[in-house]
């Protein structure tokens, strides 16, 4: 089991064969990041955009002397479409946001006809390195789905379980979060959590152990859970936290990063190729970890999600 971000990077470096990383409209900052990625990871950057401008920026970067490719495209829109085509046509193994606007990038990447969407929904699980333990947890969904129902939550959970397997978590423990720890028909998230837990009991999620509904104190503290009459191996030791909605997921991950000072990275799941984003709660250093996660998924040959 991988327990740290350093461990993710080390595992990625061990994989044989370089992965082709398509990046639309890379700016100076993106090229600096790609230079570090090409130095530390088994990736070959495919820079898609204004070839003349890219070459001018590359002259001042060590990336110019490293293995890379420039694909000329006129304008940001065409660069984005061209980068996605590279991934769709298996000429790129990973797609990265690059200098493109996040909303525009996600909409294009998940376009049903021309994008990379494989499942009915995509999701963005965030991987967090805990401070006092050599342990990684996954919080999902933190970026894509606003108010998922039970069908969407099942897919979101399956995406997270696929990522957990990549990280070496073979029997993941899942806490399905809700406002309270009791099933209340007037609070839909508690009903969804109970359904997912029953599905897990019947082995519909493989070896995963799913507990829910759980409020946050029960999820993170076995003492609090026992006080409320909940006896489960999940409480206090969850690997995956499945949140009820985007407000919870986004707020929780930002609180962990900005208040808790924890490291986080993530990857877009439910797509035919791993897609690396650039949300505001991920530092440049941890974007390298995001690329490392993408290479691990690609190396596994996993149609992830």
N, C-alpha and C positions, 0 to 999 in steps of 0.2 A: 504493500500500500504506500502511495506517495503521501507524505505528510507536510511538505513545505513547497513554496514556489520554486526554491532552489532545486528541489527534487524533480519538479515538472521539467525545468530547463535541462537538467542532467539527463533525464529519460529521453527528451526530444533529441538531444545531441547523439544519443546512441543509435537512433534509427538510421538504417541504411537507405541511401537514395535521397537526393534532394527534391524538395517539393517546390513547384512553381507557384509563386505568390503574385496574383494580379492586383494592381493598385491603380485606380483611376485618379487622374489629376493630382499627382503627388506634388506637394509644395516642398519648400526647403526643410521644414520641420519633419515632414514625412520621410524625406530622403535620408535625413540624419538617423531617423528611427530604423529605416530599412538597412542602412549601413551597419548598425549595431546588430540587427537581426541576421544579416548575411554573414556577419563575423561569428555570431554565437549559435546560430541555428542552421539546420540543413535546408535552407531555402534559397531560391533564385528569384529575385524581384523582377516582375514584368511591369514596367512603367508605362502606363497608358495615358496618352494625352498629347499636348503640343510638343512634338519631338525636338524642335529647336530650343524651346524654353527649358525642357528637361535636360538637354545636353549642356546648356549654359549653367544650370544649377549643379549638374554633376561634376563640372570642371573643378569646383571648389570642394568636392566630397571624395573621400577615399573609396566610395562605392564605384567610382569611375574605373578603378583598377580591378574591381571584383566582377564575378560573373553576374550579368544582368542582361535584360533585353528591353528595348524601347519599341513600343507599338504606337505609331502616330495616329492621332485622332483629333478632329477639329471640334473644339468646344467641349465644355464639361459634360454636356448631355451625351454626346457621342462617345466620349471617353468612358463614361459609366456603362453605356450600352455595350461597348466593345469589350470592357473588362468582364462583364457578365457573360457575354458570348464565349469568351475564352474558357470560363468555368463550365458553361453548358456543353461545350464541344470537347471537354476533357483536355484542353490545351493549358489549363491552369488547374492546380489542385486546391488552391485556397483563394478566396476573395477577401480583400481588405478594404475598409471604407476609404482610406486615403484622404484627400483634401476635399472630398464631396460632403455637402450638407447631410447630416444624419437622417433626417426625415425623408429627404429625396432618395438617399441611398437605400434605406430600408424598403421604401415603397417599390423601388425598381428591382431590388434583389428578391423581393417576395411576390413580384407580379406573377399571376397564375399562368399566363401564356408565355412570357419572355424571361421570367426570372428563374430562381433556383428552388422555389418552394416545392417540397416533396409531400409533406403531410397536410392535413386540413388547416393546421395552424403551425406557426413557428413559435419559438420561445427563446428567451435569453436567460439561461441560468448563470448566476454569478458565483464564482469560486472564491471563498474567503479563507485566508490563513489565520487561524486563531493565534493569539499572542502568547498564551501561557502553556500551550500544548502543541506538539508536533502533529497537528491535525488540520485537515482541510474540510470545510463544510460547503454545501451548495445551497444557495438561496434562489428560489425560482417562483414565478417569473418576475424579473425585476425591470423589464423595459418594454415588452411588446404588447401583451394582452391586458386590456383594460379591466374587463369584468368577465373572466372566463366562467363558463358553466361546467357541469360535470364532464361532458364530453371533451371539452378543451383541457380541463384539469387532468384527465387521464393521459392525454397526449403530452402535456407539460411534464407530468411525472415520469412518463416513459422516456422523454428526452433527458431528464435529469439522471435517471437510472443508467442510461447509455453513457453519459458523461462520467458517472461514478465508476462504472466498469473500466473506462479508459484510465481513471486515476487509481485503479487497483482496489477499489472498494467492492468486494465480492458479495457481501451480505449487507447491503445498505439499510440503515435504519432511518425511517422517514417520519417526520413530525408534520402533520397536516394542521396548519394553524387556523384558528378562528377566534372570535371575540371571547368565547367561553368554552369550557371543557365538556359541557353537556350538550346532547343533541336537542335542539330547539327548532321545531318546524318554521317558526317565524324568522329564524336566522339561516338563510340558505347555505351559508358556508359551513355550518355545523352538520347539515344533512349531507352535503357533498363529501365532507371529511369522513363521515361514518360509512358512506358507500364505498369510498376508496379503501378504507380499512377492511371492510368485509371482502372486497375484491382481492385484497392481498392475502387475507385468511384462506381464500380458495386458490391461492397460488397463481393468480392472474398477472402478478408482477414478478414471477420467478421467486428468487430467494429473498426478495426485499421484505422487510418487516415494517408495516405501515400502521401508525397510531394516530387516531384523530376522532373527534376534534380535540385539539389541545390549545389552550391559551399560552401565551409566551412564557409565563413563569413555570408552568408544568413542562413545557418543551425543554427548557434549559436547566431545570432543577428537579432531580428525583425526589428531593426532600419536599419541595412544594407539591409535587405530584402525589406523593404518599399522603400528605396532609389532606389532599382532596379525594383520597381513595382510589387513585390511579396507580396501578402496579404494572410497569412496562419497562422493557429493556431500552426503549426509545428515549424515555425521559432522561434528560441530563447527558445524553450521549448520541444525539441525532447526527446523522451525516447529511441529511437533506431536509430543508425547511420549505415546505410548499405553502405559499402565501395565498390568501383568498382573492386578492385583487392587486392592481398595479400601484394604488396608493400605498398599500402596505409594503409591497416588494421594493418599490423605489425608495420610500422613506427609510425602510429598514437598512438597505444597503448603504445609503448615504450616511445614516447614523453610525453604522459600523466603521465607515471610512473616515468621516470627518470628526466624529466625537470619539469613537473607539480607536482611531488611528490604526486600523487593520488594513492589510493589503487585500486587494480584490482584483480579479480578472474575470473574463467571461467569454462566451462564444454563442453565436446564433445557431440554434438547433432546429431540426425539422426541415433542413435543406439538403439538396443533393451533394453539396460541397460545404465544408466548414467556412463560415463567414465571420471575420473579425471586425468588430465595431470600435468606435471611439467615444464612448459615453463620458460625460464630465467627471464621473467618480473614479475613473481609471487613470493612473499616472502613466507617463511615458515609459517608465521602468517596468510597470506591470503590463503595459501593452505588449512588451516582449514576451511576457508569460502567456498572454492571450495568443500570440503567434505560435508559441511552443505547444499550447493545447491544440491549436488547429493542426499542427504537424503530426501530433500524436493521433488525432482522429483520422487524418488522411493516411498515415502510415498503416493504421489498422485496416484500411480499405473498407471503412464502416460507412454505409449509407445511413448516417446517424439520424436518430430521432425515433 
